[in-house]
Amino acid sequence: MAFQRTSLYVMDDAIHRSLGLTDSEYEDIRTILSRDPNHLELAMFAVMWSEHCSYKSSRVHLKRLPTEAPWVLVGPGENAGVVDVGDGIAAAIRIESHNHPSAIEPYQGAATGVGGILRDIFTMGARPIALMDPLRFGPLDDPRSRWIAEGVISGVSGYGNSVGVPTIGGETVFDPTYMGNPLVNVLCLGVLPTERLVLGQATGVGNLAVLLGSSTGRDGIGGVSVLASAGFSDEETDAEKRPSVQVGDPYEEKRLIEACLELLDAGLVVGIQDLGGAGLACATSETASRGGMGMDVDVNAIPRREAGMEPFEVMTSESQERMLAIVEPADLDQVLAICARWEVRSSVIGIVTDGPATGHPEGGRLRIRDGFDGEILCDIPAASLHEDAPLYNRPIAAPAIFDAATRTMGTEPAPTSVDTAAELLELLADARWVFSQYDHQLFLNTVEGPGGDAAVLRLKHPTTGVDTGRGIALTTDGNHRWCAVDPRQGTALTVAESLLNLACVGARPLAVVNCLNFGNPEHPEVMWQLSEAIDGMSEACLAFDTPVIGGNVSLYNESQGTDIDPTPVVGMLGVIDSLDRRPPGVGLVAQGRLMVIGVTQPEVSGSRWARARGHNGGTLPALDAALHLKVAEVVRKLVAGDVLAGIHDVSGGGLGVALAEMAAKSGIGVSVARVADAAELFSEGPSRVVVCVEPESMGVVENICEQAGVPVARIGVAGGDRFSVKGLVDLPLSDVVDAWTNHIPSALGAGTAQD
C-alpha cells in the first residue's frame, strides 16, 4: 500500500526542537525519508536519537574499550553481556542508570530502574538471580537529598523484594556533588544454560511480533529517553516532569519472567526484546534492524489502558513490564496458551517483513498502520532509528588547571591533620540500614551478602538446580573524588579496586560492565572527562584481561547548571573455582595479628579525608598493574588456603577506615604501631589489603608474599576495647562503633526528609 500523506504532517516548524532534536538532526531525518516527517515519525526519531538511546555523544569513544575474550558469548550492543562460566552455564550481566527519573519521583524512578534491568537479563534467556544498587545522593544534612534517598531505597526494596530477586550489594554515597541530581545505578546478574541464549532479533518473513505483559499507558511517554537528555533547571518543576516517570508493577514482572522463560525453554521464541527506553519505537526498530528485516505494526492491536491515546503516545510510551517476542505463526497458539496460564496479556501487534537479510535492500521498513491492512501512519527504514542515529565528536578541553605532563590538577598544597581521631570518626558510615531494607537471601544462594568487599553466590545450574561447588562474585565500585582529580587514572584505579575486591572473596575476574555518569556533554570539559575515563578503563581492563561486555552512558547529570563530578561506576563479575567454605570476610579475631599486603603510597589527593578538608586537586597515587595482579593472586591464594581470619581491601578512607570497619563489624579493638602519619593512615593508594591472621599463620602469609614478590608488613594486633594507632588515634572502640553504625540511620528514616 502506498504511503498516504495525512493531517499528521501539519505541525509547527519548531516542533522538532521541543522534542529535543536539533535543526541539523531534523534535516538528517528529512534526508533519510526524502520528505518531511510527520508527527509520529518525528516523535519516534526524537526518542530513538536521544542521548539515552543513541549514545550519540559517547559512541565514538566507547569503541576504544576492549570487548572480546574467548569466554565472552555476547558483548556490547545486545540487552546484556553474556559470558561462559563453565559447566554448561552462562552468566548474563547488565548495569543501567535511572538517575533523572529518580530525582523527580524517587520511589518509581528507582523501582522501574530495577524492573528495566531485570528485563534486560531475562530477555537473553537468563533467570535473574541478583541485583546490586550503587547509589549516590546529596549530603545527609540536606532535607531534599534525604527525601530522595529514602524514596530510592524504598523503590529498590519494594520492587526487588516483591519480584523475588535478592539485592546482594552495592554502594551508598552522600556528597554535595549529587545535590539535586542523584545517581541511581542498578546491576542485575542472571544465569542460563548456554543453549538457551537468545538475541533481540526479528528474523523470518511472516513471523509474528507478539507484545507480552502490561497494557500501554501515558505514564512514561518519552520517559528516560527524554529526561536523560537534559539536566535540571529552575524553569521546570518536579510536578511538570513526573508524568514522564514510569510506574512499575513487580507482580506483573514476576509473571512476565516466568512466562518468558517457559517460552524460551519450549523453543517457541525466535527473538525477544524488552521494552525499556523509547518503548515500542525501540523494540520494533531494533529487533527489525538487528535481524536485517522490516516490520509492519498495527497500532490499534496494542493494548492500552487509557482512552484517546494518539499513535505517537502509544509508540513512545515507556510503560513498564512489557516484552516483544518474535514467534512463528505455527507456534502462536502455544505462546498464547503459556501466557494465559501465567496471566500475562499477549497480543499479535506486528508481522516481520522483507529486508536486506532476505535480499531486499529496499526493504527493512518499519511501518506503523491503522489496522494491519489499513492506512500507513509511519514508513521509515528500521535501521534509521537504530543504526543511523547521529554520531558526535564533541569538542574536548581539559581544565586549565590540569597539567597533562604530570597529571596534576591545580597547585593547592595537601592538607594537614589537626585532630586525626576526630577526622577518622567523620569518615565512618555503615550502609547496613540501607541493606536492611533489602532481602538478600532470596533463592538461598547468597554466601556473602552486603557489607563485604564483594558479594558471593553459589553457582547452581539454572535448569537442574544442582550446586556446581563453585561460586560467582560481584562488586560495584565508583570514586568521583579520584575522577575529579584525574578521570583517566581515577577510572583505572576504580577498575583495580573492583579486581581486588573480588580477590578478597577468592574470585578471579571475568568481565566488566560500566555505568558512565557524567555531566553535560555540550561542555568540553565534561567530554574530556568522559574520554579520559574511557581511556583509563580501557588501559586497566587490557592490563587485567577483563573485557567490557556492556554498559550504560548517563549524560546531562547537572543541576542548576553545575555538572556532577565524573562518576564512572564499574561492575565486575568473577568466579570462585572452589567454594567449599565462606570467604573470611571483613572482621577480626581476638589476638589476631594485623598485616598489610602491598605498598602504601603516602599520597592523599583524591581521598575522602583530603576532600573533606577542601583539597580537590593534586596528583593521584600511581597504579602498578603488574604489582596489582600479583597482590590479587596472593590474596586469592590466601583466601582459598583458609589462612586468613579476616580481610579487607584498603580503598575509600584508606587504612584508617579499613581498620575501623573491621573493628566495628567484629566488636574487637586494634592496636597498630606501624603507621607514620595521617597521610599513611588516610591515603587511598591501590594494591593493598589488611589481613587478620592467627599468630602461627604470619609466617605462611610472609612466605607466600615473598615467593610472589609482594611486600607485606606486620602492623599490629587485634583485641581489647580501644582503637589505637600509635601517635595518631586513641579512641574507645565504642566511639568507633557508634560513628560507624549510626551515621546513616540517624538521618534516614527519622522523619526529617522533605519533598
ZAMITOR-361054 format. One record per residue (C-alpha): y, x, z. Coordinates in steps of 0.25 Angstrom, whole numbers, plus 2048, in hexadecimal, padded with zeros to 3 digits. Layout:
north:east:up
Y:X:Z
...
***
This chain:
north:east:up
800:800:800
80E:806:7FC
817:809:807
821:7FE:809
830:800:80D
833:7F7:818
83E:7F4:822
839:7FF:82B
841:808:822
84E:802:827
853:80B:832
85F:813:837
861:821:830
861:828:83E
854:821:844
84C:82E:842
856:835:84C
853:82A:856
844:82D:855
846:83C:857
845:840:848
850:84A:843
857:847:835
84F:853:82F
841:84D:834
846:83F:82F
848:846:821
83A:84C:822
834:83F:824
83B:839:818
836:845:810
827:843:815
828:834:811
831:835:805
839:82A:80B
840:825:817
836:822:823
836:814:829
838:812:838
829:812:83B
827:81F:833
833:825:83A
82E:822:847
821:828:845
827:835:83F
830:835:84B
825:835:856
81C:83E:84E
827:848:84B
82C:848:859
82B:855:861
820:850:869
817:84C:85E
81A:856:853
81D:863:85B
828:866:850
82F:870:859
823:877:85E
818:877:853
81E:884:84D
81C:88B:85A
80F:885:85E
808:88B:852
809:898:859
7FF:894:864
7F0:899:864
7E7:88D:862
7DA:892:85E
7CD:897:864
7BE:895:862
7BD:88B:86D
7C9:882:868
7C4:876:861
7D1:86F:85F
7DF:876:860
7ED:870:860
7F0:864:857
7E6:85A:85C
7E7:851:868
7E1:85C:871
7DC:86A:870
7CD:86C:872
7C4:878:876
7B5:87A:877
7B2:87D:885
7A3:87F:883
796:876:886
79A:86D:87A
7A7:869:881
7B5:86A:87C
7C2:868:884
7CE:861:87F
7DB:864:885
7EA:860:883
7F7:860:88A
803:857:887
811:854:88D
817:847:891
824:84D:896
82E:843:891
827:836:893
824:83B:8A2
833:83D:8A4
836:82F:8A0
82B:827:8A6
823:831:8AF
816:829:8B2
813:824:8A4
818:831:89E
80E:839:8A5
803:82E:8A5
804:82D:896
804:83C:895
7F7:83C:89B
7F2:831:892
7F6:838:886
7F0:845:889
7E2:83E:88D
7E2:838:87F
7E5:846:879
7D8:84A:87F
7CE:83F:87C
7D3:83D:86E
7CC:84B:86C
7BF:845:871
7C0:84B:87F
7BF:844:88C
7CC:847:895
7C7:84E:8A2
7D4:854:8A8
7E3:853:8A8
7EE:85D:8AC
7FC:85A:8AE
807:865:8AE
813:85E:8B3
822:863:8B5
82D:85B:8BB
83B:85D:8C0
83D:862:8CE
838:85B:8DA
845:859:8E0
84A:851:8D4
846:842:8D7
844:83F:8C8
83B:84A:8C6
833:845:8D2
832:837:8CB
82D:83D:8BE
823:846:8C5
81D:83A:8CD
81D:831:8C1
816:83C:8B8
80C:840:8C3
809:831:8C5
807:82F:8B6
7FD:83B:8B5
7F5:836:8C0
7F6:827:8BD
7F1:829:8AE
7E7:835:8B1
7E0:82F:8BD
7DF:821:8B6
7D9:826:8A9
7D0:82F:8B1
7D3:83D:8AD
7D6:847:8B8
7E3:84F:8B9
7DE:85C:8BE
7EA:865:8BE
7F8:868:8B8
805:86D:8BE
811:866:8C5
81E:86E:8C3
82C:86A:8C8
838:871:8C2
846:86D:8BF
844:871:8B0
83C:864:8AF
847:85B:8B5
847:84F:8AC
83C:854:8A3
82F:855:8A9
823:85B:8A3
816:853:8A3
80B:85A:89C
7FD:855:89D
7F0:85C:899
7E2:856:896
7D5:85C:894
7C9:855:88F
7BA:859:88B
7B2:855:87F
7A5:858:879
7A9:861:86D
7A2:857:863
7AB:84C:868
7B8:853:863
7C1:84A:85A
7CE:84C:854
7DA:844:851
7D8:842:842
7D7:836:839
7CC:838:82E
7C4:82F:825
7CB:826:81C
7C9:817:821
7C7:81B:82F
7CE:813:839
7D9:816:843
7D6:80F:850
7E0:80E:85B
7DA:80F:869
7E0:80B:876
7ED:805:87B
7F6:7FC:873
803:801:86D
810:7FE:874
81E:802:874
81C:80C:880
81D:81A:87B
824:817:86E
828:825:86A
823:82A:878
821:839:87A
823:83B:86B
832:837:86D
834:83A:87C
82F:849:87A
838:84B:86F
845:84A:877
84A:84F:885
850:846:88F
85F:843:890
869:83B:897
86A:831:88B
85C:82B:88D
857:825:89A
848:824:89E
849:815:89C
84C:817:88D
841:821:88B
836:81A:893
831:811:888
82D:81E:881
823:821:88C
815:81C:88A
80D:814:894
7FF:819:898
7F2:811:89C
7E8:81B:8A1
7DD:810:8A2
7DF:80D:893
7DE:81C:891
7D1:81D:898
7CB:812:890
7D0:819:883
7CA:827:888
7BC:821:889
7BD:819:87C
7C1:825:874
7B7:82E:87A
7AC:824:877
7B1:822:869
7B0:831:867
7A2:832:86D
79E:828:864
7A3:82F:858
7AC:823:854
7B9:82B:852
7BD:833:846
7CA:838:84D
7D3:833:859
7E1:835:85D
7E9:831:86A
7F6:82A:869
800:833:870
80D:837:86B
812:82F:85F
807:825:861
801:81F:855
80A:826:84C
804:833:851
7F5:82F:852
7F5:829:844
7FC:834:83D
7F6:840:844
7E7:83B:842
7EA:838:833
7F1:845:830
7E7:84E:838
7DC:847:830
7E3:849:823
7E3:839:822
7EC:82D:821
7EC:821:829
7F0:812:828
7F5:80C:835
7F7:7FD:837
802:7FC:841
7FE:7ED:844
7F0:7F1:849
7F5:7FA:854
7F4:7F2:861
801:7F1:868
805:7EC:876
814:7E8:872
819:7DD:868
822:7E1:85D
81F:7F0:85C
824:7F6:84F
81B:7FF:847
823:80B:84B
821:808:85A
812:806:858
810:813:851
819:81C:85A
815:815:868
80E:81F:871
807:814:879
7FC:81B:881
7ED:81A:881
7EB:819:872
7E2:821:869
7E0:821:85A
7D1:822:855
7CD:824:847
7BF:81D:844
7B6:81A:839
7B6:80B:835
7A7:80A:837
7A9:80F:846
7B5:805:849
7AD:7FA:850
7A6:805:859
7B4:80A:85C
7BA:7FD:85F
7AE:7F9:868
7AF:806:870
7BE:804:872
7BB:7F5:876
7B1:7FA:881
7BB:803:887
7C6:7F8:886
7CE:801:87C
7D6:7FA:872
7D3:7FE:864
7D9:7FB:856
7D8:800:848
7E6:803:844
7E4:80D:838
7DC:812:82D
7DA:820:829
7DF:823:81A
7DE:82E:810
7E5:83B:812
7E5:849:80E
7D8:84B:815
7D2:841:80B
7D8:848:7FE
7E4:83F:7FE
7F0:848:800
7FA:83C:7FF
7F2:834:809
7F3:837:818
7FD:82C:81A
800:825:827
803:816:824
807:80C:82F
804:7FE:82A
808:7F0:82E
7F9:7EC:82D
7EE:7F5:826
7F2:7EF:819
800:7EB:81C
80D:7F1:81A
80F:800:81B
819:803:826
817:812:826
812:81C:81C
813:82B:81F
80A:837:81E
802:838:82B
804:847:82B
813:846:82A
813:841:839
809:84B:83E
809:858:836
817:857:82F
820:856:83B
82C:85F:83B
82A:86E:840
836:874:846
838:883:849
844:880:852
84E:88B:856
849:894:861
852:89C:86A
84F:8A4:877
859:8A2:883
864:8AC:882
860:8B2:890
851:8B5:88B
84F:8C3:888
843:8C3:87E
841:8D2:87F
83E:8D2:88E
83A:8C3:88E
844:8C1:899
84C:8B4:89C
85A:8B8:8A2
85E:8C3:8AB
85F:8BC:8B9
858:8C4:8C4
84C:8BF:8CA
84E:8B8:8D8
84B:8BE:8E5
843:8B7:8F1
84B:8B2:8FD
840:8AB:905
833:8AD:8FE
82B:8A4:907
834:898:904
834:89B:8F5
825:89B:8F5
825:88D:8FC
82F:888:8F2
825:88B:8E7
819:883:8EC
816:875:8E7
808:870:8E7
805:865:8DC
7FA:85F:8E4
802:852:8E6
803:851:8D6
7F4:853:8D4
7F0:84A:8E0
7F5:83E:8D6
7EA:842:8CC
7DB:840:8CC
7D6:84E:8C8
7C7:84B:8CC
7C4:840:8C1
7B7:844:8BA
7B4:84D:8C6
7B5:859:8BC
7C1:85F:8C4
7BD:86C:8CB
7CB:872:8CD
7D6:868:8CD
7E5:868:8CE
7EC:873:8D6
7E3:87F:8D2
7E6:889:8C7
7DF:881:8BD
7D6:874:8BD
7C7:875:8BB
7BE:86A:8B5
7AF:86A:8B4
7AB:86B:8A5
7A2:85F:8A3
79C:85B:895
7A4:84F:891
799:847:88C
78D:84A:896
796:84E:8A2
78D:85A:8A4
794:865:8AC
794:872:8A4
796:87A:8B0
7A4:87F:8AA
7B2:87B:8AD
7BF:878:8A6
7CC:87D:8AC
7DA:878:8A8
7E8:87D:8AC
7F6:879:8A8
802:883:8AB
810:884:8A7
81C:88C:8AC
82A:888:8A8
830:893:8B0
829:89E:8A9
82C:898:89B
83B:896:89F
83C:8A5:8A0
833:8A9:895
82C:89E:88D
822:8A7:886
81E:8AF:892
81E:8A3:89B
815:89B:892
80B:8A7:891
80B:8A8:8A0
808:899:8A1
7FC:89B:898
7F8:8A7:8A0
7F9:89F:8AD
7F0:894:8A7
7E6:89E:8A4
7E6:8A4:8B2
7E5:896:8B8
7D8:893:8B0
7D3:8A1:8B5
7D5:89D:8C3
7CB:892:8C2
7C1:89B:8BA
7C5:896:8AC
7C7:89D:89F
7D1:897:895
7CE:88F:888
7DB:889:883
7E9:885:886
7F1:879:883
800:878:885
80C:86F:888
819:875:884
824:86F:88B
832:873:886
840:86E:885
848:86A:879
843:871:86C
850:870:866
855:87A:870
852:888:86A
84F:88E:878
844:883:87A
83E:887:86D
83E:895:871
837:891:87E
82C:889:876
82A:894:86C
829:89F:877
820:897:87F
816:895:874
816:8A3:871
813:8A6:87F
808:89C:87F
802:8A2:872
802:8B0:877
7FB:8AD:884
7F1:8A3:87E
7EE:8AE:874
7EC:8B9:87F
7E3:8AF:887
7DC:8A9:87B
7DF:89B:87F
7E3:893:873
7ED:888:874
7E5:87B:86F
7F0:871:871
7FD:86D:878
80A:865:878
818:869:876
823:861:87E
831:864:87A
83F:85D:87D
83C:85F:88C
84A:85F:890
853:856:89A
862:855:899
862:860:88E
85A:86A:897
84D:86F:892
842:871:89B
83C:87F:89D
832:883:893
825:87E:899
818:881:891
80C:87B:898
7FF:881:896
7F1:87A:898
7E5:884:897
7D7:880:897
7CC:889:89C
7BD:889:89E
7B5:88E:8AA
7A7:893:8A5
7A0:890:8B2
7A5:886:8BC
79C:888:8C8
7A6:887:8D3
7B4:883:8D5
7BF:88D:8D2
7C5:894:8DF
7D2:88C:8DE
7DF:88E:8E4
7DD:892:8F2
7DA:89C:8FD
7CF:89E:907
7D2:8A3:915
7D1:8B3:916
7D0:8B3:907
7D7:8BF:900
7E2:8BD:8F6
7E3:8C5:8EA
7EC:8C5:8DD
7E5:8C7:8D0
7EF:8CC:8C5
7FC:8D3:8C6
809:8CE:8CC
816:8CF:8C4
822:8CE:8CD
82A:8C6:8C3
82F:8B9:8C8
836:8B4:8BB
831:8A6:8B7
82B:8A4:8C5
82D:897:8CD
833:8A0:8D8
83D:8A6:8CF
841:899:8C8
843:893:8D6
84D:89E:8D9
855:89B:8CC
84F:8A6:8C4
84C:8A0:8B6
84B:8AD:8AD
845:8BB:8AE
838:8C1:8A7
82A:8BA:8A9
81E:8C2:8AF
816:8C9:8A4
809:8C3:89F
7FE:8CE:89C
7F4:8C5:894
7E9:8CF:895
7EA:8D0:8A4
7EB:8C1:8A6
7DE:8BF:89F
7D8:8CA:8A8
7DD:8C3:8B4
7D8:8B5:8AF
7CA:8BB:8AC
7C9:8C2:8BA
7CD:8B4:8C1
7C3:8AD:8B9
7B8:8B7:8BD
7BC:8B6:8CC
7BC:8A7:8CB
7AF:8A6:8C4
7A9:8B0:8CE
7AD:8A8:8DA
7B4:8B3:8E0
7C1:8AC:8E4
7C4:8A3:8EF
7D2:89F:8E9
7DA:8A2:8DD
7E8:89E:8D7
7F0:8A3:8CB
7FE:8A9:8CE
808:8A1:8C6
813:897:8CA
819:89D:8D7
812:8AA:8D6
809:8B0:8E0
810:8A9:8EC
80D:89B:8E7
7FF:89F:8E3
7FC:8A3:8F1
803:898:8F7
7FC:88D:8EF
7EE:894:8F3
7F2:894:901
7F8:886:901
7EB:880:8FA
7E1:887:903
7EA:886:910
7E8:895:913
7F3:89F:915
7F5:8AC:90E
7F9:8BA:912
7FE:8C2:906
803:8D1:907
804:8D6:8F9
810:8CF:8F3
81C:8D8:8F1
827:8CE:8F0
82C:8C0:8EB
82B:8C4:8DC
81C:8C7:8DE
81A:8BA:8E6
820:8B1:8DC
81E:8B8:8CF
816:8AF:8C5
811:8BA:8BD
804:8B8:8B5
7F5:8BC:8B7
7F4:8BB:8C6
7EB:8B3:8CF
7EA:8B2:8DE
7DB:8B2:8E3
7D6:8B0:8F1
7C8:8B7:8F4
7BF:8B9:8FF
7C1:8C7:905
7B4:8CC:900
7B8:8C8:8F1
7C4:8D0:8F0
7BC:8DC:8EA
7B6:8D3:8E0
7C3:8CE:8DB
7C9:8DC:8DA
7BD:8E1:8D3
7BD:8D6:8C8
7CC:8D8:8C7
7CB:8E7:8C6
7C0:8E6:8BB
7C9:8DD:8B3
7D5:8E6:8B5
7DD:8DB:8BC
7E5:8DE:8C8
7E2:8D8:8D6
7E9:8D9:8E3
7E5:8D5:8F1
7F2:8CE:8F7
7EE:8C7:904
7E5:8BD:90C
7E3:8AE:90D
7E3:8A8:91B
7EC:8A3:927
7F7:899:927
802:8A1:921
806:8A4:913
80B:8B3:913
80F:8BC:908
813:8C9:90F
822:8CB:910
825:8BF:907
81F:8B2:90D
81A:8AE:91A
818:89F:91C
80F:895:923
805:890:91A
809:882:91E
816:884:917
80F:889:90A
806:87D:90A
811:873:90D
81A:878:902
80F:878:8F8
809:86B:8FC
816:862:8FE
820:867:8F4
81C:85D:8E9
817:851:8F1
823:851:8FA
82B:84E:8ED
822:846:8E5
81C:838:8EA
827:838:8F5
82F:82C:8EF
83A:835:8EB
838:835:8DC
843:82D:8D3
843:828:8C5
***
